[in-house]
């Protein structure tokens, strides 16, 4: 998918909508090199990591997501991936060469949140990106 086709303005609005969920701490769009394109912490939330560590986390996430595509032919594409840590839940939703990263409170129901986010991304988004 080319950058000209990617609905960046629409994605900014959808990320803002996702951030309205009470259990969400962070939501952002990351490119395949690990650069944060758009997104931020929810107002009033103090991050656990500094900017340099968050940048490193984004880069590592981009690398992990890229490595997951090797199993797509037999297992199907990844809808979302999540990890439950002691202090947060981290979820990644691949979108072409981009990734939506969501960091939520540890008490969140991962599957419920995953499908809620996919729903917020919208039917047109999922068709556009081959979901």
N, C-alpha and C positions, 0 to 999 in steps of 0.2 A: 504494500500500500504506500503510495507516495505521500509526501507531506501536503501536497495540494489537495488530496482527497480527505485528509484527516480533519475531522470537525473540531478544531481546537477550541473555538469560542463556545461551542455547545458543551464540550468536555469540561470547560471551566465552570459552567453553570451546574453540570451534573455533580462535579466534585463539591461545590458549595452545598448542593442538596444533600449529598452523602454526609457532609460534616454536621448537618442538622440532627443526625441521629444521636441520641444522648450518650451512647456508649463509645462513640468514635472519638479518638484523641487526635488523629492525623489522617489526612487523605491527600494523595498527590499522584500526579501523572509523571512517570519516569521513562526516559527513552532507553534504547538498547545499550547505551554506554553508561547508564547510571546517573544521568543528569536529571535533576528535578525540573520539569517543564512548567508545571503549575501545581499549586497546592500548598498547604501549610498546616500547622497545628491549629486545633480549635482554640478560639479566643479563651484566654485564662488558663490554658493547660501548659504546664511546665514540662519541657521535654526531658527525658532521662539521659539523652546523649547530646553532646555539643555538635556544632555544625560540621566539624571535620569528621567526627564519628558517624554522623548521619549520612554524609556524602559517601563514606566508605561502605556503609550498610546498603545504600542505593546501588553502588557499583557491584557489590557482591550479589545482590538480588538480581540485577540484570543478567549477570553471568549464570546464576542458577536457573533462571527462567529460560534462557537460551539453550541450556543443556537439556531441558525437559522435552524438547520437541522431537528428540530421537525416537520416542515411543509412540508418537501420534498416529502413525500408520496402523498399528495393531490395536492400540488402547483407546484411541480417540484423543481429541485436543483437550488440554487442561482448561476447565472452566474457572477454577480458582484453586489456590493452594494456601494452606494456613499452618501456622505453628503457634502452639499455646506455650507461652513462657510464664514465669512466676508473676511478672509485673504487667505484661501486655499480651494481647493476641495480635499476630501480624498476618495479614492476608494479602496475597497478590493475585490480580486478575489480569492475565495477558490480553492485550488488544493490539494485534498486528505486531509492529516493532516497539510498541509501548507497553507499559505495565501500570495498572492502578495499584498503588500500595495503600493499604488501610491498616492503621494501628488502632486497636480498640482496648477497652478495659478487659482485664483477665476473666471477668465473670460472664462475658458475652457467650451466647450460643452461636458457635462458629457456623453451622450449616444455615441456621435462620438468617444470620447476618450476611453470609455469602450470597444466598438467593435474593435477599432484600436489595443488596448492592447491584446484582445483575439486573433485577427488576428496575432499579433507579436508572441504570444505564440505558434501559429502554429497548423495546421491541425493534425499532428501526436500527438501533446500534447493533443489536445482535445479528440481524440479517446482513447489515453492511459488512460486518466483520466475520461472517461465516459461522456463527454459533449455531 
